[in-house]
Amino acid sequence: MNRRRRLLPAAVATALGVGLFLAGGLGLTPQGGEAPAGQERSIGQDSADTGLAADIRGLQDHLKQTPGDALAMASLGLAYVQQARITADPSYYPKAEEVLTRSLAADPAENFTAMAAMAALTAARHDFTAALDWSQKAVAINPDNSTLHGTLADAYTQLGRYPEAFDAVQRMVDLKPGTPSLARASYTWELRGDTAAATATMQRALDDANTAADRAFALYHLSLLALGAGDAKTALARAEAGLRTAPGTASLLEAKGRAEAALGNTDEAVADLRRATAQVPQPEYVLELGELLQSLGRTEEAEQQYRVLRGEWKLFTDNGVALDADAALFEADHGDPNTAVAIAEQGLRTRPFLDTHDAYAWALHTAGRDADALSESDQALALGTRNALFHYHRGVILRALGRDDEARTELGTALATDPDFHPLHAPAARAALAELSTGH
């Protein structure tokens, strides 16, 4: 199952870069340096990170004794952003903003760590223009820090500035080849539709991983790559390997659940997704569970998940996070088309990424504006990304415009890419293709 093949999501990608600043205790690497390889903290595991919680407590205690320590404040801000990600608790974001503002006030000129943390915070809130500004400031101070080029690449990517993003990733790889930089390099291939190169590069990231959490991170993304290519058996094997490495990790349970659903093992899929959402109530996990339940005719249970989802999104917006592609798609599929259009239009102002263009295209279609929708679909597929849901949306839009031959091609491409790309839309794609083939 796949609502949208998530291409190393922004929150994950940014946190990957930022997480590597944290080296235990108070310990950010010294200004101007890189964290020693043996000390890097991975963010591959989405379960509650007791080590990170201990870091937060230690930093808080330290700052009670030394309240003017700019580096400790920057480190605490980074830790708050990371904790928000792994717990799906956005109430950490205002805490991060407050302590990072104090850090920058204490050291406004050379404080690249706080600037990088601000880049991570603003990216997590989907303000990618601000994330780019903070990343550029940090890189200007410390141009040889590979992690900073990763945060820069993340911001460029989400702003739709792909050539600059790819250059930043290449610079990151040149400075420090390893799991974080290779994971981003894999993503650049995936964006351009080269799944084989993306998989090979992510395999290199796995081979270079030197912690269990880094291995779990790489196996998770290898599982997603296999899912996006329609290879559910391989996806399941990779997710299970990741869970052997990092038992109970929510992201791997989610990947396993999606693979089980694609293989028709729906009881196992529901159980895995319930475990993932119980552990870390990430909105995308809740939505995936709801749509799987809906596809199984378990409407009341699905609606319960959608109520949870709306509550989660309110919590995120209350803490400064802007909604965009996922929320727009949800409204288009399950709510109000006009609300979907409004969310997508706002999202494009701060995140003109492929996903947002696709969500806007689908929202416009559900609102009856198919000519406008087709233009947005062009933008979503501009890099040649192999995304079954993007092609499905385009096929439906083309059919609504009376361009049946092109619609047939797009729907066929969606199903050839991943025959189980979405629990609701994949069956709809097969039905539409059958109707087009018989002239109905």
DRENNU-600228 format. One record per residue (C-alpha): residue number from 1; residue in three letters; x, y, z. Coordinates in pm, 1 decimal. Layout:
BEGIN
i,aa,px,py,pz
NUM,Ala,X,Y,Z
...
END
This chain:
BEGIN
i,aa,px,py,pz
1,Met,0.0,0.0,0.0
2,Asn,120.3,346.9,-70.2
3,Arg,-66.6,670.0,-38.5
4,Arg,220.3,856.5,-194.1
5,Arg,563.4,708.2,-232.9
6,Arg,744.0,925.0,19.9
7,Leu,1076.1,1028.3,-120.9
8,Leu,1290.1,1069.7,190.3
9,Pro,1047.9,1312.3,350.7
10,Ala,1162.0,1658.7,439.2
11,Ala,1128.7,1608.6,810.6
12,Val,1332.9,1289.9,797.9
13,Ala,1593.2,1429.8,562.0
14,Thr,1644.7,1741.5,768.3
15,Ala,1656.0,1552.6,1094.2
16,Leu,1913.4,1317.4,946.0
17,Gly,2148.1,1606.2,891.7
18,Val,2078.3,1771.7,1223.8
19,Gly,2093.3,1452.4,1423.9
20,Leu,2455.2,1409.1,1333.6
21,Phe,2548.6,1718.7,1531.9
22,Leu,2448.4,1541.7,1849.8
23,Ala,2738.1,1342.4,1985.0
24,Gly,2625.4,1267.4,2337.8
25,Gly,2628.4,1466.4,2659.1
26,Leu,2659.0,1834.7,2584.2
27,Gly,2848.6,1736.2,2292.1
28,Leu,2828.2,1910.8,1975.7
29,Thr,3139.6,1873.2,1774.3
30,Pro,3371.2,2173.6,1814.4
31,Gln,3285.4,2473.7,1601.8
32,Gly,3417.4,2424.4,1251.7
33,Gly,3455.6,2048.1,1275.4
34,Glu,3271.6,1729.2,1195.2
35,Ala,3139.4,1483.0,1449.2
36,Pro,3373.4,1183.3,1477.9
37,Ala,3226.8,888.2,1294.4
38,Gly,3203.8,673.8,1604.1
39,Gln,3003.7,936.4,1789.3
40,Glu,2744.4,1028.7,1530.1
41,Arg,2389.1,978.7,1648.1
42,Ser,2162.0,832.8,1384.7
43,Ile,1795.6,911.9,1359.2
44,Gly,1700.1,588.1,1191.7
45,Gln,1506.3,458.0,1490.9
46,Asp,1167.1,621.3,1544.0
47,Ser,1097.5,468.3,1883.6
48,Ala,1144.5,683.7,2192.2
49,Asp,1513.6,764.3,2217.4
50,Thr,1615.7,738.9,2580.9
51,Gly,1965.2,859.8,2495.4
52,Leu,1823.5,1176.0,2342.4
53,Ala,1596.4,1230.2,2642.1
54,Ala,1903.2,1199.8,2864.1
55,Asp,2084.9,1453.3,2645.8
56,Ile,1795.3,1694.0,2688.9
57,Arg,1795.6,1655.8,3066.9
58,Gly,2171.7,1698.1,3079.7
59,Leu,2161.4,2011.8,2868.5
60,Gln,1879.8,2157.9,3074.4
61,Asp,2075.1,2093.2,3395.5
62,His,2390.9,2240.5,3245.6
63,Leu,2209.7,2556.4,3138.7
64,Lys,2074.7,2606.4,3489.6
65,Gln,2436.4,2628.1,3602.8
66,Thr,2570.1,2810.6,3294.9
67,Pro,2274.7,2997.9,3143.7
68,Gly,2480.9,3193.9,2891.1
69,Asp,2636.6,2894.8,2711.9
70,Ala,2539.8,2959.4,2349.1
71,Leu,2662.6,2622.5,2223.3
72,Ala,2470.9,2430.8,2489.6
73,Met,2156.7,2625.7,2401.9
74,Ala,2207.0,2544.9,2034.4
75,Ser,2256.7,2179.5,2122.3
76,Leu,1938.5,2177.8,2329.1
77,Gly,1746.5,2335.4,2042.7
78,Leu,1869.1,2064.5,1808.0
79,Ala,1769.5,1800.0,2058.8
80,Tyr,1419.1,1944.2,2089.6
81,Val,1372.5,1936.9,1711.3
82,Gln,1492.0,1577.8,1704.5
83,Gln,1267.5,1476.7,1992.0
84,Ala,967.7,1629.4,1815.7
85,Arg,1042.7,1414.6,1513.1
86,Ile,1085.6,1082.6,1687.3
87,Thr,783.2,1130.6,1915.0
88,Ala,552.0,1313.7,1668.7
89,Asp,508.6,1574.6,1942.4
90,Pro,530.8,1921.8,1785.8
91,Ser,507.9,2094.3,2124.3
92,Tyr,887.2,2068.8,2126.2
93,Tyr,906.6,2319.2,1840.1
94,Pro,820.3,2630.5,2044.9
95,Lys,1070.9,2513.7,2305.6
96,Ala,1333.5,2482.1,2034.1
97,Glu,1253.7,2824.9,1895.0
98,Glu,1284.3,2988.9,2236.3
99,Val,1620.1,2835.2,2326.8
100,Leu,1766.7,2887.3,1979.1
101,Thr,1664.2,3252.1,1983.3
102,Arg,1852.8,3289.7,2311.0
103,Ser,2154.0,3107.4,2168.1
104,Leu,2168.7,3338.6,1868.5
105,Ala,2131.0,3643.4,2092.3
106,Ala,2428.7,3523.7,2296.9
107,Asp,2641.6,3454.4,1986.7
108,Pro,2489.4,3608.2,1673.2
109,Ala,2798.0,3608.6,1450.8
110,Glu,2964.7,3265.0,1446.0
111,Asn,2694.3,3041.7,1588.9
112,Phe,2656.4,2808.8,1290.7
113,Thr,2517.4,2530.5,1510.0
114,Ala,2219.9,2740.1,1617.9
115,Met,2172.5,2850.8,1257.4
116,Ala,2165.1,2488.0,1143.3
117,Ala,1918.4,2409.3,1420.1
118,Met,1700.1,2698.2,1307.7
119,Ala,1715.0,2553.2,955.8
120,Ala,1593.5,2220.8,1092.2
121,Leu,1319.7,2384.6,1297.3
122,Thr,1184.9,2597.3,1014.5
123,Ala,1200.3,2300.7,776.6
124,Ala,1007.4,2088.4,1026.1
125,Arg,744.5,2362.4,1027.6
126,His,749.7,2359.5,644.7
127,Asp,887.0,2712.3,614.3
128,Phe,1151.7,2621.6,360.7
129,Thr,1236.8,2976.6,259.1
130,Ala,1347.7,3041.8,616.3
131,Ala,1521.5,2703.1,625.1
132,Leu,1722.1,2797.4,317.4
133,Asp,1819.8,3131.9,467.5
134,Trp,1943.3,2973.4,790.0
135,Ser,2125.9,2697.9,601.0
136,Gln,2304.7,2949.6,380.3
137,Lys,2412.1,3148.8,684.9
138,Ala,2550.3,2836.9,851.0
139,Val,2737.2,2723.5,538.1
140,Ala,2889.3,3069.7,496.4
141,Ile,3047.7,3034.0,841.0
142,Asn,3152.2,2669.4,809.6
143,Pro,3168.7,2574.6,440.1
144,Asp,3353.8,2247.5,496.7
145,Asn,3094.8,2087.4,724.8
146,Ser,2920.5,1821.2,517.7
147,Thr,2610.7,1809.0,736.6
148,Leu,2539.8,2175.5,669.7
149,His,2539.5,2107.7,296.7
150,Gly,2279.1,1839.7,368.5
151,Thr,2045.7,2086.2,537.4
152,Leu,2107.1,2323.7,246.5
153,Ala,2016.3,2047.7,-1.1
154,Asp,1697.7,1969.3,189.9
155,Ala,1579.7,2329.2,170.6
156,Tyr,1661.4,2363.4,-199.2
157,Thr,1477.4,2037.4,-271.3
158,Gln,1157.1,2137.2,-96.7
159,Leu,1165.5,2476.6,-268.5
160,Gly,1179.4,2305.3,-607.8
161,Arg,1531.9,2430.2,-679.1
162,Tyr,1656.0,2090.2,-787.4
163,Pro,1985.6,2168.2,-966.2
164,Glu,2105.3,2360.8,-661.1
165,Ala,1988.4,2079.2,-435.0
166,Phe,2177.4,1819.5,-636.8
167,Asp,2492.4,2034.4,-627.7
168,Ala,2464.6,2063.3,-249.1
169,Val,2426.5,1686.4,-215.3
170,Gln,2732.0,1631.5,-434.2
171,Arg,2928.1,1870.9,-214.3
172,Met,2813.1,1678.6,92.1
173,Val,2928.0,1349.5,-60.2
174,Asp,3260.6,1501.6,-164.5
175,Leu,3324.9,1629.9,186.6
176,Lys,3221.2,1316.9,372.4
177,Pro,3093.1,1007.6,189.8
178,Gly,2891.0,793.8,427.5
179,Thr,2538.9,693.5,523.5
180,Pro,2390.1,1046.7,556.1
181,Ser,2533.4,1181.6,231.6
182,Leu,2470.9,862.2,35.3
183,Ala,2109.0,855.4,154.6
184,Arg,2058.1,1201.5,11.2
185,Ala,2237.4,1102.1,-308.7
186,Ser,1997.7,808.1,-338.4
187,Tyr,1709.3,1049.4,-308.7
188,Thr,1838.1,1263.5,-595.3
189,Trp,1831.9,956.8,-821.8
190,Glu,1483.0,867.3,-704.2
191,Leu,1354.1,1214.4,-777.1
192,Arg,1485.2,1177.2,-1131.2
193,Gly,1314.3,843.3,-1181.6
194,Asp,1621.2,618.5,-1167.1
195,Thr,1509.0,365.0,-909.0
196,Ala,1798.2,129.7,-985.3
197,Ala,2057.9,397.9,-913.5
198,Ala,1864.1,510.5,-606.8
199,Thr,1857.6,155.6,-473.2
200,Ala,2224.9,94.2,-546.2
201,Thr,2322.0,416.3,-371.4
202,Met,2103.5,340.6,-70.2
203,Gln,2263.5,-3.8,-56.2
204,Arg,2599.5,174.5,-34.5
205,Ala,2454.6,379.3,250.8
206,Leu,2361.9,53.9,423.2
207,Asp,2706.3,-91.4,360.9
208,Asp,2866.7,220.0,512.7
209,Ala,2637.7,227.3,817.5
210,Asn,2833.9,190.1,1139.6
211,Thr,2548.2,183.6,1391.7
212,Ala,2238.6,-31.2,1426.5
213,Ala,2015.9,273.7,1391.5
214,Asp,2190.3,380.5,1070.0
215,Arg,2142.9,30.2,931.0
216,Ala,1775.6,40.5,1026.6
217,Phe,1741.2,379.2,857.5
218,Ala,1893.3,249.0,533.8
219,Leu,1685.2,-69.5,540.5
220,Tyr,1370.2,136.0,589.5
221,His,1441.0,341.2,279.0
222,Leu,1541.3,32.5,82.5
223,Ser,1202.8,-110.7,179.7
224,Leu,1026.4,203.3,55.0
225,Leu,1219.8,193.6,-270.7
226,Ala,1109.4,-165.3,-325.6
227,Leu,749.5,-74.8,-244.1
228,Gly,756.6,212.6,-490.6
229,Ala,882.5,-25.1,-757.8
230,Gly,603.6,-274.8,-690.6
231,Asp,828.7,-536.2,-527.3
232,Ala,640.7,-602.8,-204.6
233,Lys,830.4,-924.6,-122.1
234,Thr,1164.6,-745.8,-123.1
235,Ala,1011.3,-456.3,68.1
236,Leu,887.8,-694.5,336.4
237,Ala,1225.7,-866.0,363.7
238,Arg,1403.9,-533.0,406.9
239,Ala,1157.0,-410.6,667.0
240,Glu,1190.7,-734.5,860.3
241,Ala,1570.2,-709.1,843.3
242,Gly,1544.0,-356.8,979.3
243,Leu,1323.6,-473.1,1264.9
244,Arg,1577.2,-741.2,1354.1
245,Thr,1835.6,-464.3,1370.9
246,Ala,1615.0,-216.9,1560.3
247,Pro,1318.6,-405.0,1710.9
248,Gly,996.4,-212.9,1750.1
249,Thr,1093.8,82.7,1532.2
250,Ala,773.2,254.7,1422.9
251,Ser,888.6,350.5,1073.1
252,Leu,989.2,-8.1,999.8
253,Leu,658.7,-137.6,1134.9
254,Glu,487.8,104.2,897.4
255,Ala,695.3,-18.6,602.4
256,Lys,626.7,-379.2,699.9
257,Gly,255.4,-306.8,723.3
258,Arg,249.2,-152.3,379.0
259,Ala,434.0,-449.4,232.1
260,Glu,200.1,-696.2,404.9
261,Ala,-100.3,-509.4,265.0
262,Ala,42.7,-519.9,-87.0
263,Leu,88.8,-895.6,-48.0
264,Gly,-271.8,-938.0,64.7
265,Asn,-186.3,-1011.4,427.4
266,Thr,-427.7,-749.6,553.5
267,Asp,-464.8,-874.2,912.2
268,Glu,-89.2,-851.7,960.2
269,Ala,-83.6,-513.9,785.8
270,Val,-348.0,-367.0,1015.0
271,Ala,-170.3,-504.9,1320.7
272,Asp,164.6,-358.4,1214.3
273,Leu,16.8,-17.0,1137.3
274,Arg,-168.8,-15.2,1469.0
275,Arg,158.2,-87.8,1648.2
276,Ala,332.2,190.4,1456.6
277,Thr,62.7,448.3,1530.5
278,Ala,40.1,346.8,1896.2
279,Gln,412.8,398.4,1932.7
280,Val,455.1,715.1,1724.2
281,Pro,130.4,877.1,1602.9
282,Gln,280.6,1025.9,1287.9
283,Pro,-4.0,1166.4,1076.9
284,Glu,101.2,967.6,768.9
285,Tyr,88.4,641.9,967.3
286,Val,-260.4,724.6,1095.2
287,Leu,-377.7,807.9,743.5
288,Glu,-233.1,488.5,597.2
289,Leu,-411.0,282.8,862.2
290,Gly,-738.4,465.7,801.8
291,Glu,-727.3,416.9,426.4
292,Leu,-638.0,50.0,460.8
293,Leu,-931.6,0.0,696.7
294,Gln,-1160.4,185.2,454.3
295,Ser,-1045.6,-37.4,168.2
296,Leu,-1143.1,-339.7,380.2
297,Gly,-1494.2,-204.8,436.0
298,Arg,-1423.3,-122.7,801.1
299,Thr,-1568.7,224.8,764.4
300,Glu,-1630.9,306.6,1130.1
301,Glu,-1273.9,216.2,1223.7
302,Ala,-1143.1,419.3,930.9
303,Glu,-1344.5,723.3,1036.6
304,Gln,-1202.0,690.7,1386.2
305,Gln,-851.7,711.0,1240.2
306,Tyr,-948.8,1015.0,1033.8
307,Arg,-1071.7,1188.1,1350.0
308,Val,-738.4,1111.5,1514.4
309,Leu,-562.8,1246.1,1206.8
310,Arg,-749.5,1575.7,1218.1
311,Gly,-658.7,1607.3,1584.9
312,Glu,-293.0,1541.5,1507.6
313,Trp,-289.9,1803.5,1234.0
314,Lys,-448.5,2058.8,1467.5
315,Leu,-172.5,1989.6,1719.1
316,Phe,87.0,2046.4,1448.9
317,Thr,-67.6,2369.7,1322.9
318,Asp,-106.0,2496.9,1680.7
319,Asn,271.2,2458.4,1711.6
320,Gly,355.2,2644.9,1393.4
321,Val,362.6,2365.6,1133.7
322,Ala,212.8,2452.5,794.7
323,Leu,-0.4,2186.1,627.7
324,Asp,48.9,2110.9,258.8
325,Ala,49.5,1801.1,38.8
326,Asp,-76.5,1530.3,275.0
327,Ala,-354.6,1746.1,416.1
328,Ala,-458.5,1862.2,68.8
329,Leu,-476.3,1503.3,-56.8
330,Phe,-675.1,1398.6,247.5
331,Glu,-931.0,1673.3,194.1
332,Ala,-950.8,1591.6,-176.9
333,Asp,-1010.4,1222.7,-105.4
334,His,-1215.7,1238.2,214.1
335,Gly,-1324.8,1595.1,277.8
336,Asp,-1393.8,1918.5,94.3
337,Pro,-1236.7,1986.3,-249.1
338,Asn,-1231.4,2361.8,-196.7
339,Thr,-1049.8,2318.6,133.5
340,Ala,-804.8,2090.5,-46.1
341,Val,-739.7,2358.3,-308.0
342,Ala,-684.6,2624.7,-42.6
343,Ile,-439.0,2407.7,152.5
344,Ala,-244.2,2318.6,-161.4
345,Glu,-228.2,2678.7,-280.3
346,Gln,-91.5,2788.7,55.4
347,Gly,150.3,2495.7,53.0
348,Leu,291.5,2592.3,-284.5
349,Arg,387.6,2931.3,-145.0
350,Thr,621.3,2774.7,110.4
351,Arg,693.4,2431.0,-39.4
352,Pro,674.2,2424.7,-421.0
353,Phe,795.7,2064.9,-426.6
354,Leu,681.0,1781.4,-655.3
355,Asp,446.8,1639.2,-392.2
356,Thr,271.6,1971.2,-344.4
357,His,220.3,2015.7,-718.7
358,Asp,67.7,1667.5,-735.2
359,Ala,-158.6,1737.2,-438.6
360,Tyr,-268.3,2064.6,-596.1
361,Ala,-339.5,1885.6,-923.9
362,Trp,-559.6,1631.9,-747.6
363,Ala,-734.4,1898.8,-541.8
364,Leu,-810.0,2097.7,-856.8
365,His,-947.3,1784.2,-1023.7
366,Thr,-1181.1,1711.3,-734.2
367,Ala,-1294.4,2075.0,-753.0
368,Gly,-1375.7,2033.4,-1124.3
369,Arg,-1082.4,2236.8,-1257.8
370,Asp,-915.2,1974.3,-1475.4
371,Ala,-736.9,2203.7,-1722.2
372,Asp,-559.4,2377.2,-1434.8
373,Ala,-499.2,2039.5,-1272.8
374,Leu,-314.2,1907.6,-1577.0
375,Ser,-66.6,2194.7,-1564.3
376,Glu,11.3,2114.3,-1201.2
377,Ser,49.1,1746.8,-1289.0
378,Asp,310.8,1850.5,-1545.6
379,Gln,504.8,2015.2,-1263.0
380,Ala,473.9,1709.4,-1039.9
381,Leu,630.0,1485.2,-1305.3
382,Ala,880.1,1737.7,-1440.2
383,Leu,1185.4,1544.4,-1316.5
384,Gly,1063.9,1208.2,-1445.0
385,Thr,989.1,1075.8,-1097.1
386,Arg,843.9,723.5,-1104.9
387,Asn,553.6,768.6,-866.6
388,Ala,248.1,552.7,-925.6
389,Leu,10.5,788.6,-746.7
390,Phe,129.5,1086.1,-953.8
391,His,60.7,890.1,-1273.9
392,Tyr,-277.1,774.1,-1145.3
393,His,-380.1,1130.2,-1067.9
394,Arg,-266.1,1239.4,-1413.0
395,Gly,-457.0,955.2,-1578.3
396,Val,-780.5,1046.9,-1403.5
397,Ile,-735.0,1413.2,-1494.2
398,Leu,-672.3,1327.0,-1859.7
399,Arg,-979.7,1105.6,-1866.7
400,Ala,-1189.3,1390.2,-1728.3
401,Leu,-1057.5,1606.3,-2012.3
402,Gly,-1164.3,1346.2,-2268.7
403,Arg,-807.6,1249.0,-2360.3
404,Asp,-869.0,877.8,-2323.3
405,Asp,-562.3,741.1,-2501.6
406,Glu,-329.0,944.9,-2282.5
407,Ala,-533.9,852.4,-1976.3
408,Arg,-496.3,484.2,-2059.8
409,Thr,-118.5,525.8,-2085.9
410,Glu,-92.2,704.8,-1751.3
411,Leu,-312.8,458.1,-1567.1
412,Gly,-114.7,171.8,-1716.0
413,Thr,209.3,337.2,-1606.1
414,Ala,76.8,375.1,-1251.7
415,Leu,-13.0,7.8,-1224.9
416,Ala,305.2,-108.4,-1396.5
417,Thr,512.5,98.3,-1154.6
418,Asp,335.7,-36.6,-846.9
419,Pro,16.5,-242.2,-882.9
420,Asp,-66.8,-187.1,-514.4
421,Phe,29.1,178.1,-483.0
422,His,-275.0,276.3,-274.4
423,Pro,-546.5,68.8,-106.2
424,Leu,-825.8,283.5,-251.5
425,His,-682.6,426.7,-571.4
426,Ala,-508.9,117.1,-711.4
427,Pro,-842.8,-69.0,-746.7
428,Ala,-993.2,247.2,-895.5
429,Ala,-708.0,262.6,-1146.6
430,Arg,-769.8,-97.1,-1254.1
431,Ala,-1142.2,-31.7,-1292.4
432,Ala,-1084.2,286.4,-1493.1
433,Leu,-833.1,114.4,-1719.0
434,Ala,-1077.0,-170.3,-1782.9
435,Glu,-1351.2,76.4,-1873.0
436,Leu,-1122.2,264.3,-2109.2
437,Ser,-1013.1,-60.2,-2272.0
438,Thr,-1374.4,-156.1,-2345.9
439,Gly,-1465.9,189.3,-2469.4
440,His,-1687.2,287.4,-2176.7
END
